[in-house]
Amino acid sequence: MHITSPGLAKAAGAAAALAGSIFVAVQVNHPAPDTFATETAQWMARSGAKAAMAALALAGITGIYLRQHGKAGLLGLVGYLVFAAGYLAMFSVEVVAITVLPSLVAGEPAFVDDVIAAATGATPQGDIGGLQLLFDLAGAGYLIGGLLFGIAVLRAGVLTRWAGALLAAGTVATAALAVLPESFNRPLAVPAGMALVWLGVSLWRNPVDRSAVRKGSGWAGRDREDAVR
């Protein structure tokens, strides 16, 4: 199998688009935070989907960053690293939700309730240990990283600008959940998911710098042209 840079970029674009689609889909009819014990199977299914989403998003934003790194500058690098850390922490959170919490529902229901509360931004009644730091990292990485990364996409102008702006606005808007009712939690996730979809589509359609390819000469230039096609 012949692997090319445009092929890898397209794969990253597909991953980003799929991640955004999953992120939007899991918000539909999502169980309330206090129903983990009674809706354990559904919570596990959705947590599995979120874990897959985080892994796909990590691959997607890596491709998005590499496609525009020359124009994204330091802001793009910092935004990417923070955003990636947020998705990595998010992946870890969902793995805990799948592999640990279900076994504790019967014996430690108060702990499970506290973990779910902390995961949704509420204040746990008891001590949940290092999980609180993990939740904080996931939240801060998603909010701050998404803001910086979205602005970098907008400024670079390599991929769809409005998707970068929507990503920045959609991720930073989640900060309002601190003062808004829990019912706003799901709708506020949709803009960032849609932004990720369209950034993925943009990367799929525009996987390489075609102007740089045209500057190639000889066999190397023709090889790059063939790769783009």
Secondary structure as UniProt FT lines:
FT   HELIX           5..25
FT   TURN            26..29
FT   HELIX           33..35
FT   TURN            36..38
FT   HELIX           40..99
FT   HELIX           101..104
FT   TURN            105..107
FT   HELIX           109..119
FT   TURN            120..121
FT   TURN            129..130
FT   HELIX           131..156
FT   HELIX           161..172
FT   HELIX           173..178
FT   HELIX           182..184
FT   TURN            185..186
FT   HELIX           187..189
FT   HELIX           190..205
FT   HELIX           210..214
FT   HELIX           218..228
//
